[in-house]
């Protein structure tokens, strides 16, 4: 896309009666949209060679940049050319690309029959999904579908964070303020207030800050009561998370958490 813009600029320079090496045409992204989308300093380079006024050279070039995709062209400072690109410029290119997507994919994704492992989404459960999880999920699933379309074997892996301090907090919070029968009916909206109750407690040495750590330690040591509560929290969380994945139409080949590897790692 940038090459297309660059080619348009080179044509405008030639139409203005100048010649320039392609590598000298640099489209610099501006810091604010007030100065356009891109800025060019080619007028100053050409003016120095021709012994002319940079702003006058910039005006000659700008006069040949009136057609699409340039919505507006401004001269700034000693001879910078600020380019404002049409809003539909990128969408037009994407639409054209979609018409020849097979050609594009063949040029970008070669070596059919290879295997790709894609690890994406990977939320820490016992927490609601965040917007960053949705972004990685959509991007990851798009990559999966593109590679499969090109004949690759793709393994979609969703590595869950199902062990961590959030469980120590939730186990303590549910035991202290929660109602497991109510949570069974509406998991996410029911155990969230428990966490709120925890986070609003005094900090540092208050028991509500120490007990979650102790509960997590008991869990890690194999305490059956905490293990049972942990399994229930995992189940409640996955109900909500899977609803979102289903709504997005996303499926995984593997979806194991840290706990899956708990008995497969050597003790230290």
N, C-alpha and C positions, 0 to 999 in steps of 0.2 A: 504493500500500500504506500509506503514511504517512497519506494522507487518510482511509483507512478507520479507522485507529486514532484519528485526530483526531476523526472523527465519533462514534465510540464514547465518547470522553471528553466531548464536548459533550452527548451524551445523558445521561451520568451526572451532569453538572453540573446539567442541567435537572431530572433526577429528584430531585436533592438540594435543589431549590427555589431555584436561582440561575440567573441569565442572564449570558451573556458573549459578547463579539464573537469570531467565529472566529479573527481574526488575533491575539487575545490568548492563544490556546491554542498553546503552542509545545512540541513534543516535542524535548527536548534529549538527544542520545545521551550516555550515561554513559561515563566513562573506564574503569571496571572493571565486570565483570559482577556483582560483589558488590553493587552498587547498582542492579541491574536493567539493562534494555536502554535504557530512556528515563526521563527525569525531568521532572516538571511543577512549575511554580511558581504555577499558577492559584489554588491555595487562598489564597495570600498576597494576590493581587490582589483576590479576592472578599472576603476577610476585612476588608481595608482599607475597601472600599466599604460592607460591612454592619456594620462595627464589632464583629466577632466574633473569637474566637480562631482563628488560622490552622490550628493542628493539629486543632481540632474541625471546621473546614470541610473540611480534607483527609480526615478520617475519614468524613464524610458522603458525600463524592465517592467515596472508595475503596469504600464499602459498595455502591455501584452499579456497580462495575467487577469483579464477581466472575465474570462469564460470559466465555466464549471471545471473543477470543483471549488474554485475560489469565490467565496461569498463577498469578501471585502479585502482590499489590499491598502495598507497605510505605510507612509514613509515616516520614520522616526529618527531623532538624533542626527548624527552626521551623515546617515545614509543607510540605516537599517531598513529592511523591508519586512513588515509584519503581515503575516498571512492568516486570514480568517477562513477556515474550511467549512463548507456546507455541512449541515447537520446530517444529511442523508448520504454523505460520501461513503462512510464506512459500511452502512447498511446496503448500499448498492453493490459494493465489492463483495460483501458476504453473500448476497443473493446470487451474484454471478458465479461465485465460488461453489455455491450449493448445486448449481446446474451441472457443474463438471467435477463433483466431489470425488468420483472414482479416480479421475486423472490426478487430482491433488493428493489423494491418499496414497496412490501408488508411488508418487514421487517422494512422499514423506515417510511412509511406513513400508519398508521393504522386508525381504527375508521371510516369506511365508513359512509357516510351520514352526516358528520360534515360540517360546513360552514367555509370557510376561506375568509377573506377580504384582498386583496392584493393592497396596495397603492404604485404605482411605477411610474417612469418617472417624473411626476409633474414639468414640466418646468415653469419658469416665461416667459410668452409670451411677445411679442413686442421686443423679443431678439431672435437671432438664437439659435437653439439647440446646446448644447455642447457635447463633447465626453462623459462626465459623464452622460448625459441624455440617450445616446445610451446604455451605460453599464447597467444602472438600468432598462431600457426598456427590453433589451434582457434577463437579469436575471429574472425580474419579470414575463415576459411572459412564460419563461421556467417553473417557479414554478407553474404558473396558469395551464399550460397544464399537468404537472405531477400530480397535485392534482385532476384535473378533470378526468384524466385517471383512478385514483384510486377511483372514485365514490364520490368525495367531491363536494359540491356546492361551487363554487368559484365566488366571486364578484370582478371583476377587476376594480379598481378605479384610475382615472387619475385626480388628484387635480391640477388645473391650477392656477398659480399666475397671475391673470388678473387685479389686482389693485396694484399700487405701484409707486415708484418715476420714473420708466422708462417711464410711461405714461405722467407724467408732463413734462419730458424732450422732449418726442416725439411730444406731442401736441404743445409745444412751437417751437420746431425745424421745424415741418412741416408748421406751420403758418408763420414762419420767412423765411425759405429757401426752403420749399418743393413745389412740384407740384402734387396735389392730382390726377389729371388725369393720370399722368405718373405712380404714385404709384399703381393706380387701375390695370394697365396693368402688371407691374412686381413689386409686393409688396416689397420683401426682398431687392432686389438690388437697389430699389428706395429710401426707407426710411433710409437705412443704411448711405448714404452720409449725410443725415440730422443730424443723430446722430454724425457723424464725425465733422460736422460743429459746433455742440454744444460742443463737447469735446475739440475742438481746441481753444475755446474762453478763454479769461483770467479768472482766478479763483476769488474766494472770493466774493467781493462786486459788480462785473460787472453785469449789468442787465441780461445777458444771464444765470447767475447762480441763480438769484432771481426769474425770471419769471416762470421757471418750477415749483418751489415750489408753487407759487401763482396760476398757472394753475391747479395743482393737488388739491389745497385747493378749488378752484372754482368748480372743478369736484365733490369733496366730498360733497360740499354744494348744488349740484344739478344743476349747471349751464348747460343749455340745449346745448349751442354751444360746450362746452367741452365734454359733454356726447355723442353727436353725433360723434365728432371726435374720442372719445375713442372707440365707437362701430365699427367705420371704421378700426381703428388700430387692434382691436381684430380680425375682419374678415380677414384682410390682413394677420395677423400672422398665423391664423389657416389654411389658404390655404397652406402655406408652411409647417407647422408642420404636417398636415394630409397627405401631399404627402410623407413625410418621414415614417410615421407610416404605410401607405399603402405599401410602398416599403419593409418594414420589415415584413409585414403580421401580424401586431399587431392590435387587436381590444379591446376596453374597454366597460365594461357594464355601467359605469358611467364616465362622463367627465365634471364635473362642476368646476367652478372657485370660487375665493373668492367672486366675485360679486353675485353669486347665493345665498349666505348667508347674503348679505348686509341687507336685510329687515327682516331677521329672528333672528337677534341678538339684545338684549336689548341695549338701548343707555346708555352710561356712563357719 
